[in-house]
């Protein structure tokens, strides 16, 4: 008798927040750029533009959440 394995499911909250590049790197939006921007300098806001790479310590957890995304 064969034992059926459960399907890996994508964590939908993570899928909306992270993008997997063709090279396999995972990118996300910078934090601290949603609201209360009047206090922050133009330089700070400018540096928060674009996507940044997920740090090594979080990479494994994010990959696990995005496991069923193939």
HELIX and SHEET records of a PDB file:
HELIX    1   1 UNK A   12  UNK A   17  1                                   6    
HELIX    2   2 UNK A   42  UNK A   47  1                                   6    
HELIX    3   3 UNK A   56  UNK A   65  1                                  10    
SHEET    1   A 3 UNK A  18  UNK A  20  0                                        
SHEET    2   A 3 UNK A  26  UNK A  29 -1                                        
SHEET    3   A 3 UNK A  51  UNK A  53 -1                                        
END                                                                             
